[in-house]
Amino acid sequence: MAHSISSDICEGIADCVSACPVSCIKQADGKNSKGTDYYWIDFNTCIDCGICLQVCPVEGAVLAEERPDLQKTGQ
Protein backbone atom coordinates (compact mmCIF):
# COMPACT_ATOMS: atom_id res chain seq x y z
CA MET A 1 0.00 0.00 0.00
CA ALA A 2 1.28 3.46 -0.88
CA HIS A 3 1.98 6.25 1.58
CA SER A 4 0.12 9.58 1.48
CA ILE A 5 0.93 13.20 2.16
CA SER A 6 -1.71 15.09 4.09
CA SER A 7 -2.09 18.15 1.86
CA ASP A 8 -3.17 20.54 4.59
CA ILE A 9 -0.29 19.57 6.91
CA CYS A 10 2.51 19.56 4.30
CA GLU A 11 4.65 22.71 4.43
CA GLY A 12 6.40 22.25 1.08
CA ILE A 13 9.85 21.58 2.54
CA ALA A 14 10.38 18.80 -0.05
CA ASP A 15 13.00 16.69 1.74
CA CYS A 16 10.89 13.74 0.65
CA VAL A 17 11.22 14.59 -3.05
CA SER A 18 15.00 14.21 -3.18
CA ALA A 19 14.94 11.14 -0.89
CA CYS A 20 12.35 9.15 -2.87
CA PRO A 21 14.07 6.37 -4.86
CA VAL A 22 11.28 6.11 -7.44
CA SER A 23 10.38 9.81 -7.88
CA CYS A 24 6.74 9.29 -6.93
CA ILE A 25 6.39 12.58 -5.01
CA LYS A 26 5.11 15.49 -7.06
CA GLN A 27 4.54 19.17 -6.35
CA ALA A 28 0.90 20.15 -6.47
CA ASP A 29 -0.41 23.13 -8.35
CA GLY A 30 -1.34 25.98 -6.04
CA LYS A 31 -1.19 26.28 -2.27
CA ASN A 32 -2.79 24.33 0.56
CA SER A 33 -5.08 25.71 3.28
CA LYS A 34 -2.02 27.06 5.16
CA GLY A 35 -0.91 28.96 2.07
CA THR A 36 2.20 26.85 1.48
CA ASP A 37 3.31 24.74 -1.44
CA TYR A 38 2.52 21.08 -0.91
CA TYR A 39 3.35 17.70 -2.41
CA TRP A 40 1.50 14.50 -3.18
CA ILE A 41 2.46 10.85 -3.71
CA ASP A 42 1.56 9.00 -6.89
CA PHE A 43 0.00 5.82 -5.46
CA ASN A 44 0.72 3.87 -8.65
CA THR A 45 4.47 4.57 -8.43
CA CYS A 46 5.08 4.42 -4.65
CA ILE A 47 6.96 1.27 -3.55
CA ASP A 48 6.10 1.67 0.15
CA CYS A 49 9.76 2.07 1.19
CA GLY A 50 9.01 4.55 3.99
CA ILE A 51 11.87 6.93 3.29
CA CYS A 52 9.46 9.87 3.04
CA LEU A 53 8.25 9.11 6.57
CA GLN A 54 11.82 9.12 7.85
CA VAL A 55 12.97 12.39 6.24
CA CYS A 56 9.91 14.62 6.60
CA PRO A 57 10.45 17.14 9.41
CA VAL A 58 6.74 18.04 9.62
CA GLU A 59 4.94 15.81 12.08
CA GLY A 60 1.88 14.15 10.57
CA ALA A 61 2.50 15.32 7.00
CA VAL A 62 3.37 11.87 5.64
CA LEU A 63 1.07 8.98 6.46
CA ALA A 64 1.97 5.30 6.30
CA GLU A 65 -1.25 4.48 4.49
CA GLU A 66 -3.03 5.32 1.28
CA ARG A 67 -5.42 8.17 2.14
CA PRO A 68 -6.77 9.83 -1.00
CA ASP A 69 -9.25 11.73 1.18
CA LEU A 70 -6.37 13.65 2.84
CA GLN A 71 -4.11 13.98 -0.18
CA LYS A 72 -4.94 16.48 -2.92
CA THR A 73 -3.04 16.49 -6.20
CA GLY A 74 -3.94 20.08 -7.03
CA GLN A 75 -4.84 18.98 -10.52
HELIX and SHEET records of a PDB file:
HELIX    1   1 ASP A   15  ALA A   19  1                                   5    
HELIX    2   2 ILE A   51  VAL A   55  1                                   5    
SHEET    1   A 2 SER A   4  ILE A   5  0                                        
SHEET    2   A 2 VAL A  62  LEU A  63 -1                                        
SHEET    1   B 2 ILE A  25  GLN A  27  0                                        
SHEET    2   B 2 TYR A  39  ILE A  41 -1                                        
END                                                                             
